[in-house]
Amino acid sequence: MESRLKVLGHPVHPMLITFPVGLLVTAVIFDVVDTVGGPAFLGEVAYWNITVGLIGGLLAAAAGAFDLLAIPTGTRAKRVGLTHAAANLAVILLFAAVWVVRLNAESRAAGGALIAIEVVALAILGASAWLGGELVDRLGVGVDTDAGLDAPSSLRAQAAGQRMRDVR
C-alpha cells in the first residue's frame, strides 16, 4: 500500500519521525545526566528538546494519519497501525504532561518522578517504533507499488506524473 502523503516521491511520515524520536530520547539522557550531577544547563536543554520533540511528534502524527486512514479495515495492518498510533499518542501525552509541569516550575530541571515518566514514555516509544517497522517492512504500508531492487528513481520523468497525482 503506497503512502498517501509524499514529497518528491517519498513518504512524509518516515521523514518526520526522526527528529521527535531523537529529541525525546536525548531529552531523557540529558535529564538523567543532569540529575546525577551533570551540568545544570542540561535540564534546560532537555526541556527545550521536549518542546521541539512534541511539535515534531504532532506533525509526524498528522502525516501518519493520512496513511492510517487509507489502510483497509479488518486487516492486520489496520490493527497494528491503530496500536502504533495509540502508543504514539500515549508518548505525546506523557511528554506533554512532563512539559507542562516543567513549564510552571521554578527550574526546568526534571526530578526523579518526571524522569520515571519519561522512561516509561521511551519504553512505549520503542514498542511503537517496532510496530512502525512492522507496518513498513512486514506489511508493506507506505511502500511504493513500483518498489524493487531495480526500481527507477522517484525523480525520473515517469514518476513526475505520479508526484503530481500525490499533490492533488
Phi and psi in radians as a Rosetta constraint file:
Dihedral C 1 N 2 CA 2 C 2 CIRCULARHARMONIC -1.325 0.35
Dihedral N 2 CA 2 C 2 N 3 CIRCULARHARMONIC 2.535 0.35
Dihedral C 2 N 3 CA 3 C 3 CIRCULARHARMONIC -1.086 0.35
Dihedral N 3 CA 3 C 3 N 4 CIRCULARHARMONIC 2.528 0.35
Dihedral C 3 N 4 CA 4 C 4 CIRCULARHARMONIC -1.570 0.35
Dihedral N 4 CA 4 C 4 N 5 CIRCULARHARMONIC -0.312 0.35
Dihedral C 4 N 5 CA 5 C 5 CIRCULARHARMONIC -2.162 0.35
Dihedral N 5 CA 5 C 5 N 6 CIRCULARHARMONIC 1.929 0.35
Dihedral C 5 N 6 CA 6 C 6 CIRCULARHARMONIC -2.289 0.35
Dihedral N 6 CA 6 C 6 N 7 CIRCULARHARMONIC 2.721 0.35
Dihedral C 6 N 7 CA 7 C 7 CIRCULARHARMONIC -2.279 0.35
Dihedral N 7 CA 7 C 7 N 8 CIRCULARHARMONIC 2.169 0.35
Dihedral C 7 N 8 CA 8 C 8 CIRCULARHARMONIC 0.902 0.35
Dihedral N 8 CA 8 C 8 N 9 CIRCULARHARMONIC 0.657 0.35
Dihedral C 8 N 9 CA 9 C 9 CIRCULARHARMONIC 1.466 0.35
Dihedral N 9 CA 9 C 9 N 10 CIRCULARHARMONIC 0.035 0.35
Dihedral C 9 N 10 CA 10 C 10 CIRCULARHARMONIC -2.020 0.35
Dihedral N 10 CA 10 C 10 N 11 CIRCULARHARMONIC 2.453 0.35
Dihedral C 10 N 11 CA 11 C 11 CIRCULARHARMONIC -1.077 0.35
Dihedral N 11 CA 11 C 11 N 12 CIRCULARHARMONIC 2.439 0.35
Dihedral C 11 N 12 CA 12 C 12 CIRCULARHARMONIC -1.354 0.35
Dihedral N 12 CA 12 C 12 N 13 CIRCULARHARMONIC -0.712 0.35
Dihedral C 12 N 13 CA 13 C 13 CIRCULARHARMONIC -0.942 0.35
Dihedral N 13 CA 13 C 13 N 14 CIRCULARHARMONIC -0.877 0.35
Dihedral C 13 N 14 CA 14 C 14 CIRCULARHARMONIC -1.094 0.35
Dihedral N 14 CA 14 C 14 N 15 CIRCULARHARMONIC -0.493 0.35
Dihedral C 14 N 15 CA 15 C 15 CIRCULARHARMONIC -1.206 0.35
Dihedral N 15 CA 15 C 15 N 16 CIRCULARHARMONIC -0.606 0.35
Dihedral C 15 N 16 CA 16 C 16 CIRCULARHARMONIC -1.458 0.35
Dihedral N 16 CA 16 C 16 N 17 CIRCULARHARMONIC -0.341 0.35
Dihedral C 16 N 17 CA 17 C 17 CIRCULARHARMONIC -1.338 0.35
Dihedral N 17 CA 17 C 17 N 18 CIRCULARHARMONIC -0.395 0.35
Dihedral C 17 N 18 CA 18 C 18 CIRCULARHARMONIC -1.100 0.35
Dihedral N 18 CA 18 C 18 N 19 CIRCULARHARMONIC -0.727 0.35
Dihedral C 18 N 19 CA 19 C 19 CIRCULARHARMONIC -1.211 0.35
Dihedral N 19 CA 19 C 19 N 20 CIRCULARHARMONIC -0.869 0.35
Dihedral C 19 N 20 CA 20 C 20 CIRCULARHARMONIC -1.075 0.35
Dihedral N 20 CA 20 C 20 N 21 CIRCULARHARMONIC -0.693 0.35
Dihedral C 20 N 21 CA 21 C 21 CIRCULARHARMONIC -1.084 0.35
Dihedral N 21 CA 21 C 21 N 22 CIRCULARHARMONIC -0.857 0.35
Dihedral C 21 N 22 CA 22 C 22 CIRCULARHARMONIC -1.087 0.35
Dihedral N 22 CA 22 C 22 N 23 CIRCULARHARMONIC -0.737 0.35
Dihedral C 22 N 23 CA 23 C 23 CIRCULARHARMONIC -1.165 0.35
Dihedral N 23 CA 23 C 23 N 24 CIRCULARHARMONIC -0.733 0.35
Dihedral C 23 N 24 CA 24 C 24 CIRCULARHARMONIC -1.220 0.35
Dihedral N 24 CA 24 C 24 N 25 CIRCULARHARMONIC -0.709 0.35
Dihedral C 24 N 25 CA 25 C 25 CIRCULARHARMONIC -1.099 0.35
Dihedral N 25 CA 25 C 25 N 26 CIRCULARHARMONIC -0.791 0.35
Dihedral C 25 N 26 CA 26 C 26 CIRCULARHARMONIC -1.106 0.35
Dihedral N 26 CA 26 C 26 N 27 CIRCULARHARMONIC -0.658 0.35
Dihedral C 26 N 27 CA 27 C 27 CIRCULARHARMONIC -1.033 0.35
Dihedral N 27 CA 27 C 27 N 28 CIRCULARHARMONIC -0.775 0.35
Dihedral C 27 N 28 CA 28 C 28 CIRCULARHARMONIC -1.138 0.35
Dihedral N 28 CA 28 C 28 N 29 CIRCULARHARMONIC -0.731 0.35
Dihedral C 28 N 29 CA 29 C 29 CIRCULARHARMONIC -1.064 0.35
Dihedral N 29 CA 29 C 29 N 30 CIRCULARHARMONIC -0.804 0.35
Dihedral C 29 N 30 CA 30 C 30 CIRCULARHARMONIC -1.095 0.35
Dihedral N 30 CA 30 C 30 N 31 CIRCULARHARMONIC -0.700 0.35
Dihedral C 30 N 31 CA 31 C 31 CIRCULARHARMONIC -1.117 0.35
Dihedral N 31 CA 31 C 31 N 32 CIRCULARHARMONIC -0.714 0.35
Dihedral C 31 N 32 CA 32 C 32 CIRCULARHARMONIC -1.130 0.35
Dihedral N 32 CA 32 C 32 N 33 CIRCULARHARMONIC -0.816 0.35
Dihedral C 32 N 33 CA 33 C 33 CIRCULARHARMONIC -1.092 0.35
Dihedral N 33 CA 33 C 33 N 34 CIRCULARHARMONIC -0.739 0.35
Dihedral C 33 N 34 CA 34 C 34 CIRCULARHARMONIC -1.056 0.35
Dihedral N 34 CA 34 C 34 N 35 CIRCULARHARMONIC -0.747 0.35
Dihedral C 34 N 35 CA 35 C 35 CIRCULARHARMONIC -1.186 0.35
Dihedral N 35 CA 35 C 35 N 36 CIRCULARHARMONIC -0.588 0.35
Dihedral C 35 N 36 CA 36 C 36 CIRCULARHARMONIC -1.563 0.35
Dihedral N 36 CA 36 C 36 N 37 CIRCULARHARMONIC 0.233 0.35
Dihedral C 36 N 37 CA 37 C 37 CIRCULARHARMONIC 1.928 0.35
Dihedral N 37 CA 37 C 37 N 38 CIRCULARHARMONIC 0.191 0.35
Dihedral C 37 N 38 CA 38 C 38 CIRCULARHARMONIC -1.289 0.35
Dihedral N 38 CA 38 C 38 N 39 CIRCULARHARMONIC -3.067 0.35
Dihedral C 38 N 39 CA 39 C 39 CIRCULARHARMONIC -1.017 0.35
Dihedral N 39 CA 39 C 39 N 40 CIRCULARHARMONIC 2.392 0.35
Dihedral C 39 N 40 CA 40 C 40 CIRCULARHARMONIC -1.095 0.35
Dihedral N 40 CA 40 C 40 N 41 CIRCULARHARMONIC -0.489 0.35
Dihedral C 40 N 41 CA 41 C 41 CIRCULARHARMONIC -1.193 0.35
Dihedral N 41 CA 41 C 41 N 42 CIRCULARHARMONIC -0.281 0.35
Dihedral C 41 N 42 CA 42 C 42 CIRCULARHARMONIC -1.126 0.35
Dihedral N 42 CA 42 C 42 N 43 CIRCULARHARMONIC -0.561 0.35
Dihedral C 42 N 43 CA 43 C 43 CIRCULARHARMONIC -1.097 0.35
Dihedral N 43 CA 43 C 43 N 44 CIRCULARHARMONIC -0.723 0.35
Dihedral C 43 N 44 CA 44 C 44 CIRCULARHARMONIC -1.153 0.35
Dihedral N 44 CA 44 C 44 N 45 CIRCULARHARMONIC -0.770 0.35
Dihedral C 44 N 45 CA 45 C 45 CIRCULARHARMONIC -1.091 0.35
Dihedral N 45 CA 45 C 45 N 46 CIRCULARHARMONIC -0.715 0.35
Dihedral C 45 N 46 CA 46 C 46 CIRCULARHARMONIC -1.065 0.35
Dihedral N 46 CA 46 C 46 N 47 CIRCULARHARMONIC -0.744 0.35
Dihedral C 46 N 47 CA 47 C 47 CIRCULARHARMONIC -0.997 0.35
Dihedral N 47 CA 47 C 47 N 48 CIRCULARHARMONIC -0.821 0.35
Dihedral C 47 N 48 CA 48 C 48 CIRCULARHARMONIC -1.231 0.35
Dihedral N 48 CA 48 C 48 N 49 CIRCULARHARMONIC -0.557 0.35
Dihedral C 48 N 49 CA 49 C 49 CIRCULARHARMONIC -1.065 0.35
Dihedral N 49 CA 49 C 49 N 50 CIRCULARHARMONIC -0.735 0.35
Dihedral C 49 N 50 CA 50 C 50 CIRCULARHARMONIC -1.128 0.35
Dihedral N 50 CA 50 C 50 N 51 CIRCULARHARMONIC -0.733 0.35
Dihedral C 50 N 51 CA 51 C 51 CIRCULARHARMONIC -0.991 0.35
Dihedral N 51 CA 51 C 51 N 52 CIRCULARHARMONIC -0.928 0.35
Dihedral C 51 N 52 CA 52 C 52 CIRCULARHARMONIC -1.231 0.35
Dihedral N 52 CA 52 C 52 N 53 CIRCULARHARMONIC -0.615 0.35
Dihedral C 52 N 53 CA 53 C 53 CIRCULARHARMONIC -1.084 0.35
Dihedral N 53 CA 53 C 53 N 54 CIRCULARHARMONIC -0.672 0.35
Dihedral C 53 N 54 CA 54 C 54 CIRCULARHARMONIC -1.146 0.35
Dihedral N 54 CA 54 C 54 N 55 CIRCULARHARMONIC -0.749 0.35
Dihedral C 54 N 55 CA 55 C 55 CIRCULARHARMONIC -1.078 0.35
Dihedral N 55 CA 55 C 55 N 56 CIRCULARHARMONIC -0.834 0.35
Dihedral C 55 N 56 CA 56 C 56 CIRCULARHARMONIC -1.102 0.35
Dihedral N 56 CA 56 C 56 N 57 CIRCULARHARMONIC -0.662 0.35
Dihedral C 56 N 57 CA 57 C 57 CIRCULARHARMONIC -1.111 0.35
Dihedral N 57 CA 57 C 57 N 58 CIRCULARHARMONIC -0.682 0.35
Dihedral C 57 N 58 CA 58 C 58 CIRCULARHARMONIC -1.161 0.35
Dihedral N 58 CA 58 C 58 N 59 CIRCULARHARMONIC -0.695 0.35
Dihedral C 58 N 59 CA 59 C 59 CIRCULARHARMONIC -1.131 0.35
Dihedral N 59 CA 59 C 59 N 60 CIRCULARHARMONIC -0.746 0.35
Dihedral C 59 N 60 CA 60 C 60 CIRCULARHARMONIC -1.114 0.35
Dihedral N 60 CA 60 C 60 N 61 CIRCULARHARMONIC -0.681 0.35
Dihedral C 60 N 61 CA 61 C 61 CIRCULARHARMONIC -1.116 0.35
Dihedral N 61 CA 61 C 61 N 62 CIRCULARHARMONIC -0.731 0.35
Dihedral C 61 N 62 CA 62 C 62 CIRCULARHARMONIC -1.078 0.35
Dihedral N 62 CA 62 C 62 N 63 CIRCULARHARMONIC -0.758 0.35
Dihedral C 62 N 63 CA 63 C 63 CIRCULARHARMONIC -1.156 0.35
Dihedral N 63 CA 63 C 63 N 64 CIRCULARHARMONIC -0.698 0.35
Dihedral C 63 N 64 CA 64 C 64 CIRCULARHARMONIC -1.142 0.35
Dihedral N 64 CA 64 C 64 N 65 CIRCULARHARMONIC -0.533 0.35
Dihedral C 64 N 65 CA 65 C 65 CIRCULARHARMONIC -1.084 0.35
Dihedral N 65 CA 65 C 65 N 66 CIRCULARHARMONIC -0.589 0.35
Dihedral C 65 N 66 CA 66 C 66 CIRCULARHARMONIC -1.026 0.35
Dihedral N 66 CA 66 C 66 N 67 CIRCULARHARMONIC -0.805 0.35
Dihedral C 66 N 67 CA 67 C 67 CIRCULARHARMONIC -1.261 0.35
Dihedral N 67 CA 67 C 67 N 68 CIRCULARHARMONIC -0.697 0.35
Dihedral C 67 N 68 CA 68 C 68 CIRCULARHARMONIC -1.039 0.35
Dihedral N 68 CA 68 C 68 N 69 CIRCULARHARMONIC -0.764 0.35
Dihedral C 68 N 69 CA 69 C 69 CIRCULARHARMONIC -1.147 0.35
Dihedral N 69 CA 69 C 69 N 70 CIRCULARHARMONIC -0.417 0.35
Dihedral C 69 N 70 CA 70 C 70 CIRCULARHARMONIC -1.496 0.35
Dihedral N 70 CA 70 C 70 N 71 CIRCULARHARMONIC -0.217 0.35
Dihedral C 70 N 71 CA 71 C 71 CIRCULARHARMONIC -1.270 0.35
Dihedral N 71 CA 71 C 71 N 72 CIRCULARHARMONIC 2.279 0.35
Dihedral C 71 N 72 CA 72 C 72 CIRCULARHARMONIC -1.069 0.35
Dihedral N 72 CA 72 C 72 N 73 CIRCULARHARMONIC 2.394 0.35
Dihedral C 72 N 73 CA 73 C 73 CIRCULARHARMONIC -1.124 0.35
Dihedral N 73 CA 73 C 73 N 74 CIRCULARHARMONIC 2.564 0.35
Dihedral C 73 N 74 CA 74 C 74 CIRCULARHARMONIC 1.499 0.35
Dihedral N 74 CA 74 C 74 N 75 CIRCULARHARMONIC 0.075 0.35
Dihedral C 74 N 75 CA 75 C 75 CIRCULARHARMONIC -1.758 0.35
Dihedral N 75 CA 75 C 75 N 76 CIRCULARHARMONIC 2.786 0.35
Dihedral C 75 N 76 CA 76 C 76 CIRCULARHARMONIC -1.081 0.35
Dihedral N 76 CA 76 C 76 N 77 CIRCULARHARMONIC -0.646 0.35
Dihedral C 76 N 77 CA 77 C 77 CIRCULARHARMONIC -1.042 0.35
Dihedral N 77 CA 77 C 77 N 78 CIRCULARHARMONIC -0.674 0.35
Dihedral C 77 N 78 CA 78 C 78 CIRCULARHARMONIC -1.157 0.35
Dihedral N 78 CA 78 C 78 N 79 CIRCULARHARMONIC -0.745 0.35
Dihedral C 78 N 79 CA 79 C 79 CIRCULARHARMONIC -1.124 0.35
Dihedral N 79 CA 79 C 79 N 80 CIRCULARHARMONIC -0.770 0.35
Dihedral C 79 N 80 CA 80 C 80 CIRCULARHARMONIC -1.142 0.35
Dihedral N 80 CA 80 C 80 N 81 CIRCULARHARMONIC -0.727 0.35
Dihedral C 80 N 81 CA 81 C 81 CIRCULARHARMONIC -1.087 0.35
Dihedral N 81 CA 81 C 81 N 82 CIRCULARHARMONIC -0.721 0.35
Dihedral C 81 N 82 CA 82 C 82 CIRCULARHARMONIC -1.163 0.35
Dihedral N 82 CA 82 C 82 N 83 CIRCULARHARMONIC -0.682 0.35
Dihedral C 82 N 83 CA 83 C 83 CIRCULARHARMONIC -1.142 0.35
Dihedral N 83 CA 83 C 83 N 84 CIRCULARHARMONIC -0.743 0.35
Dihedral C 83 N 84 CA 84 C 84 CIRCULARHARMONIC -1.029 0.35
Dihedral N 84 CA 84 C 84 N 85 CIRCULARHARMONIC -0.815 0.35
Dihedral C 84 N 85 CA 85 C 85 CIRCULARHARMONIC -1.142 0.35
Dihedral N 85 CA 85 C 85 N 86 CIRCULARHARMONIC -0.755 0.35
Dihedral C 85 N 86 CA 86 C 86 CIRCULARHARMONIC -1.116 0.35
Dihedral N 86 CA 86 C 86 N 87 CIRCULARHARMONIC -0.712 0.35
Dihedral C 86 N 87 CA 87 C 87 CIRCULARHARMONIC -1.108 0.35
Dihedral N 87 CA 87 C 87 N 88 CIRCULARHARMONIC -0.755 0.35
Dihedral C 87 N 88 CA 88 C 88 CIRCULARHARMONIC -1.155 0.35
Dihedral N 88 CA 88 C 88 N 89 CIRCULARHARMONIC -0.630 0.35
Dihedral C 88 N 89 CA 89 C 89 CIRCULARHARMONIC -1.093 0.35
Dihedral N 89 CA 89 C 89 N 90 CIRCULARHARMONIC -0.725 0.35
Dihedral C 89 N 90 CA 90 C 90 CIRCULARHARMONIC -1.072 0.35
Dihedral N 90 CA 90 C 90 N 91 CIRCULARHARMONIC -0.724 0.35
Dihedral C 90 N 91 CA 91 C 91 CIRCULARHARMONIC -1.083 0.35
Dihedral N 91 CA 91 C 91 N 92 CIRCULARHARMONIC -0.819 0.35
Dihedral C 91 N 92 CA 92 C 92 CIRCULARHARMONIC -1.063 0.35
Dihedral N 92 CA 92 C 92 N 93 CIRCULARHARMONIC -0.771 0.35
Dihedral C 92 N 93 CA 93 C 93 CIRCULARHARMONIC -1.144 0.35
Dihedral N 93 CA 93 C 93 N 94 CIRCULARHARMONIC -0.712 0.35
Dihedral C 93 N 94 CA 94 C 94 CIRCULARHARMONIC -1.128 0.35
Dihedral N 94 CA 94 C 94 N 95 CIRCULARHARMONIC -0.823 0.35
Dihedral C 94 N 95 CA 95 C 95 CIRCULARHARMONIC -1.186 0.35
Dihedral N 95 CA 95 C 95 N 96 CIRCULARHARMONIC -0.567 0.35
Dihedral C 95 N 96 CA 96 C 96 CIRCULARHARMONIC -1.130 0.35
Dihedral N 96 CA 96 C 96 N 97 CIRCULARHARMONIC -0.681 0.35
Dihedral C 96 N 97 CA 97 C 97 CIRCULARHARMONIC -1.111 0.35
Dihedral N 97 CA 97 C 97 N 98 CIRCULARHARMONIC -0.772 0.35
Dihedral C 97 N 98 CA 98 C 98 CIRCULARHARMONIC -1.065 0.35
Dihedral N 98 CA 98 C 98 N 99 CIRCULARHARMONIC -0.740 0.35
Dihedral C 98 N 99 CA 99 C 99 CIRCULARHARMONIC -1.078 0.35
Dihedral N 99 CA 99 C 99 N 100 CIRCULARHARMONIC -0.778 0.35
Dihedral C 99 N 100 CA 100 C 100 CIRCULARHARMONIC -1.105 0.35
Dihedral N 100 CA 100 C 100 N 101 CIRCULARHARMONIC -0.749 0.35
Dihedral C 100 N 101 CA 101 C 101 CIRCULARHARMONIC -1.058 0.35
Dihedral N 101 CA 101 C 101 N 102 CIRCULARHARMONIC -0.777 0.35
Dihedral C 101 N 102 CA 102 C 102 CIRCULARHARMONIC -1.245 0.35
Dihedral N 102 CA 102 C 102 N 103 CIRCULARHARMONIC -0.539 0.35
Dihedral C 102 N 103 CA 103 C 103 CIRCULARHARMONIC -1.058 0.35
Dihedral N 103 CA 103 C 103 N 104 CIRCULARHARMONIC -0.712 0.35
Dihedral C 103 N 104 CA 104 C 104 CIRCULARHARMONIC -1.624 0.35
Dihedral N 104 CA 104 C 104 N 105 CIRCULARHARMONIC 0.020 0.35
Dihedral C 104 N 105 CA 105 C 105 CIRCULARHARMONIC -1.534 0.35
Dihedral N 105 CA 105 C 105 N 106 CIRCULARHARMONIC 2.783 0.35
Dihedral C 105 N 106 CA 106 C 106 CIRCULARHARMONIC -1.111 0.35
Dihedral N 106 CA 106 C 106 N 107 CIRCULARHARMONIC -0.680 0.35
Dihedral C 106 N 107 CA 107 C 107 CIRCULARHARMONIC -2.037 0.35
Dihedral N 107 CA 107 C 107 N 108 CIRCULARHARMONIC 2.509 0.35
Dihedral C 107 N 108 CA 108 C 108 CIRCULARHARMONIC -1.432 0.35
Dihedral N 108 CA 108 C 108 N 109 CIRCULARHARMONIC -0.022 0.35
Dihedral C 108 N 109 CA 109 C 109 CIRCULARHARMONIC -1.234 0.35
Dihedral N 109 CA 109 C 109 N 110 CIRCULARHARMONIC 2.619 0.35
Dihedral C 109 N 110 CA 110 C 110 CIRCULARHARMONIC -1.668 0.35
Dihedral N 110 CA 110 C 110 N 111 CIRCULARHARMONIC 2.570 0.35
Dihedral C 110 N 111 CA 111 C 111 CIRCULARHARMONIC -1.758 0.35
Dihedral N 111 CA 111 C 111 N 112 CIRCULARHARMONIC -3.001 0.35
Dihedral C 111 N 112 CA 112 C 112 CIRCULARHARMONIC -1.048 0.35
Dihedral N 112 CA 112 C 112 N 113 CIRCULARHARMONIC -0.727 0.35
Dihedral C 112 N 113 CA 113 C 113 CIRCULARHARMONIC -1.170 0.35
Dihedral N 113 CA 113 C 113 N 114 CIRCULARHARMONIC -0.718 0.35
Dihedral C 113 N 114 CA 114 C 114 CIRCULARHARMONIC -1.166 0.35
Dihedral N 114 CA 114 C 114 N 115 CIRCULARHARMONIC -0.685 0.35
Dihedral C 114 N 115 CA 115 C 115 CIRCULARHARMONIC -1.135 0.35
Dihedral N 115 CA 115 C 115 N 116 CIRCULARHARMONIC -0.661 0.35
Dihedral C 115 N 116 CA 116 C 116 CIRCULARHARMONIC -1.060 0.35
Dihedral N 116 CA 116 C 116 N 117 CIRCULARHARMONIC -0.738 0.35
Dihedral C 116 N 117 CA 117 C 117 CIRCULARHARMONIC -1.104 0.35
Dihedral N 117 CA 117 C 117 N 118 CIRCULARHARMONIC -0.739 0.35
Dihedral C 117 N 118 CA 118 C 118 CIRCULARHARMONIC -1.074 0.35
Dihedral N 118 CA 118 C 118 N 119 CIRCULARHARMONIC -0.721 0.35
Dihedral C 118 N 119 CA 119 C 119 CIRCULARHARMONIC -1.142 0.35
Dihedral N 119 CA 119 C 119 N 120 CIRCULARHARMONIC -0.720 0.35
Dihedral C 119 N 120 CA 120 C 120 CIRCULARHARMONIC -1.071 0.35
Dihedral N 120 CA 120 C 120 N 121 CIRCULARHARMONIC -0.770 0.35
Dihedral C 120 N 121 CA 121 C 121 CIRCULARHARMONIC -1.062 0.35
Dihedral N 121 CA 121 C 121 N 122 CIRCULARHARMONIC -0.694 0.35
Dihedral C 121 N 122 CA 122 C 122 CIRCULARHARMONIC -1.166 0.35
Dihedral N 122 CA 122 C 122 N 123 CIRCULARHARMONIC -0.628 0.35
Dihedral C 122 N 123 CA 123 C 123 CIRCULARHARMONIC -1.111 0.35
Dihedral N 123 CA 123 C 123 N 124 CIRCULARHARMONIC -0.742 0.35
Dihedral C 123 N 124 CA 124 C 124 CIRCULARHARMONIC -1.129 0.35
Dihedral N 124 CA 124 C 124 N 125 CIRCULARHARMONIC -0.703 0.35
Dihedral C 124 N 125 CA 125 C 125 CIRCULARHARMONIC -1.072 0.35
Dihedral N 125 CA 125 C 125 N 126 CIRCULARHARMONIC -0.712 0.35
Dihedral C 125 N 126 CA 126 C 126 CIRCULARHARMONIC -1.081 0.35
Dihedral N 126 CA 126 C 126 N 127 CIRCULARHARMONIC -0.760 0.35
Dihedral C 126 N 127 CA 127 C 127 CIRCULARHARMONIC -1.125 0.35
Dihedral N 127 CA 127 C 127 N 128 CIRCULARHARMONIC -0.711 0.35
Dihedral C 127 N 128 CA 128 C 128 CIRCULARHARMONIC -1.162 0.35
Dihedral N 128 CA 128 C 128 N 129 CIRCULARHARMONIC -0.660 0.35
Dihedral C 128 N 129 CA 129 C 129 CIRCULARHARMONIC -1.094 0.35
Dihedral N 129 CA 129 C 129 N 130 CIRCULARHARMONIC -0.694 0.35
Dihedral C 129 N 130 CA 130 C 130 CIRCULARHARMONIC -1.076 0.35
Dihedral N 130 CA 130 C 130 N 131 CIRCULARHARMONIC -0.758 0.35
Dihedral C 130 N 131 CA 131 C 131 CIRCULARHARMONIC -1.087 0.35
Dihedral N 131 CA 131 C 131 N 132 CIRCULARHARMONIC -0.676 0.35
Dihedral C 131 N 132 CA 132 C 132 CIRCULARHARMONIC -1.079 0.35
Dihedral N 132 CA 132 C 132 N 133 CIRCULARHARMONIC -0.721 0.35
Dihedral C 132 N 133 CA 133 C 133 CIRCULARHARMONIC -1.116 0.35
Dihedral N 133 CA 133 C 133 N 134 CIRCULARHARMONIC -0.676 0.35
Dihedral C 133 N 134 CA 134 C 134 CIRCULARHARMONIC -1.068 0.35
Dihedral N 134 CA 134 C 134 N 135 CIRCULARHARMONIC -0.732 0.35
Dihedral C 134 N 135 CA 135 C 135 CIRCULARHARMONIC -1.049 0.35
Dihedral N 135 CA 135 C 135 N 136 CIRCULARHARMONIC -0.781 0.35
Dihedral C 135 N 136 CA 136 C 136 CIRCULARHARMONIC -1.413 0.35
Dihedral N 136 CA 136 C 136 N 137 CIRCULARHARMONIC -0.958 0.35
Dihedral C 136 N 137 CA 137 C 137 CIRCULARHARMONIC -1.315 0.35
Dihedral N 137 CA 137 C 137 N 138 CIRCULARHARMONIC -0.585 0.35
Dihedral C 137 N 138 CA 138 C 138 CIRCULARHARMONIC -1.765 0.35
Dihedral N 138 CA 138 C 138 N 139 CIRCULARHARMONIC -0.677 0.35
Dihedral C 138 N 139 CA 139 C 139 CIRCULARHARMONIC -1.788 0.35
Dihedral N 139 CA 139 C 139 N 140 CIRCULARHARMONIC -0.135 0.35
Dihedral C 139 N 140 CA 140 C 140 CIRCULARHARMONIC 1.292 0.35
Dihedral N 140 CA 140 C 140 N 141 CIRCULARHARMONIC 0.361 0.35
Dihedral C 140 N 141 CA 141 C 141 CIRCULARHARMONIC -1.328 0.35
Dihedral N 141 CA 141 C 141 N 142 CIRCULARHARMONIC 2.288 0.35
Dihedral C 141 N 142 CA 142 C 142 CIRCULARHARMONIC 1.436 0.35
Dihedral N 142 CA 142 C 142 N 143 CIRCULARHARMONIC 0.112 0.35
Dihedral C 142 N 143 CA 143 C 143 CIRCULARHARMONIC -1.648 0.35
Dihedral N 143 CA 143 C 143 N 144 CIRCULARHARMONIC 2.312 0.35
Dihedral C 143 N 144 CA 144 C 144 CIRCULARHARMONIC -1.023 0.35
Dihedral N 144 CA 144 C 144 N 145 CIRCULARHARMONIC 2.415 0.35
Dihedral C 144 N 145 CA 145 C 145 CIRCULARHARMONIC -1.139 0.35
Dihedral N 145 CA 145 C 145 N 146 CIRCULARHARMONIC -0.396 0.35
Dihedral C 145 N 146 CA 146 C 146 CIRCULARHARMONIC -1.672 0.35
Dihedral N 146 CA 146 C 146 N 147 CIRCULARHARMONIC 0.215 0.35
Dihedral C 146 N 147 CA 147 C 147 CIRCULARHARMONIC -1.097 0.35
Dihedral N 147 CA 147 C 147 N 148 CIRCULARHARMONIC 2.550 0.35
Dihedral C 147 N 148 CA 148 C 148 CIRCULARHARMONIC 3.011 0.35
Dihedral N 148 CA 148 C 148 N 149 CIRCULARHARMONIC 2.976 0.35
Dihedral C 148 N 149 CA 149 C 149 CIRCULARHARMONIC -1.131 0.35
Dihedral N 149 CA 149 C 149 N 150 CIRCULARHARMONIC -0.430 0.35
Dihedral C 149 N 150 CA 150 C 150 CIRCULARHARMONIC -2.054 0.35
Dihedral N 150 CA 150 C 150 N 151 CIRCULARHARMONIC 0.444 0.35
Dihedral C 150 N 151 CA 151 C 151 CIRCULARHARMONIC -1.131 0.35
Dihedral N 151 CA 151 C 151 N 152 CIRCULARHARMONIC 2.554 0.35
Dihedral C 151 N 152 CA 152 C 152 CIRCULARHARMONIC -1.232 0.35
Dihedral N 152 CA 152 C 152 N 153 CIRCULARHARMONIC 2.841 0.35
Dihedral C 152 N 153 CA 153 C 153 CIRCULARHARMONIC -1.062 0.35
Dihedral N 153 CA 153 C 153 N 154 CIRCULARHARMONIC 2.533 0.35
Dihedral C 153 N 154 CA 154 C 154 CIRCULARHARMONIC -1.222 0.35
Dihedral N 154 CA 154 C 154 N 155 CIRCULARHARMONIC -0.195 0.35
Dihedral C 154 N 155 CA 155 C 155 CIRCULARHARMONIC -1.654 0.35
Dihedral N 155 CA 155 C 155 N 156 CIRCULARHARMONIC -0.051 0.35
Dihedral C 155 N 156 CA 156 C 156 CIRCULARHARMONIC -1.175 0.35
Dihedral N 156 CA 156 C 156 N 157 CIRCULARHARMONIC 2.772 0.35
Dihedral C 156 N 157 CA 157 C 157 CIRCULARHARMONIC -0.995 0.35
Dihedral N 157 CA 157 C 157 N 158 CIRCULARHARMONIC -0.667 0.35
Dihedral C 157 N 158 CA 158 C 158 CIRCULARHARMONIC -1.159 0.35
Dihedral N 158 CA 158 C 158 N 159 CIRCULARHARMONIC -0.423 0.35
Dihedral C 158 N 159 CA 159 C 159 CIRCULARHARMONIC -1.459 0.35
Dihedral N 159 CA 159 C 159 N 160 CIRCULARHARMONIC -0.274 0.35
Dihedral C 159 N 160 CA 160 C 160 CIRCULARHARMONIC -1.077 0.35
Dihedral N 160 CA 160 C 160 N 161 CIRCULARHARMONIC -0.693 0.35
Dihedral C 160 N 161 CA 161 C 161 CIRCULARHARMONIC -1.081 0.35
Dihedral N 161 CA 161 C 161 N 162 CIRCULARHARMONIC -0.699 0.35
Dihedral C 161 N 162 CA 162 C 162 CIRCULARHARMONIC -1.148 0.35
Dihedral N 162 CA 162 C 162 N 163 CIRCULARHARMONIC -0.705 0.35
Dihedral C 162 N 163 CA 163 C 163 CIRCULARHARMONIC -1.118 0.35
Dihedral N 163 CA 163 C 163 N 164 CIRCULARHARMONIC -0.647 0.35
Dihedral C 163 N 164 CA 164 C 164 CIRCULARHARMONIC -1.142 0.35
Dihedral N 164 CA 164 C 164 N 165 CIRCULARHARMONIC -0.654 0.35
Dihedral C 164 N 165 CA 165 C 165 CIRCULARHARMONIC -1.166 0.35
Dihedral N 165 CA 165 C 165 N 166 CIRCULARHARMONIC -0.607 0.35
Dihedral C 165 N 166 CA 166 C 166 CIRCULARHARMONIC -1.147 0.35
Dihedral N 166 CA 166 C 166 N 167 CIRCULARHARMONIC -0.583 0.35
Dihedral C 166 N 167 CA 167 C 167 CIRCULARHARMONIC -1.272 0.35
Dihedral N 167 CA 167 C 167 N 168 CIRCULARHARMONIC -0.609 0.35
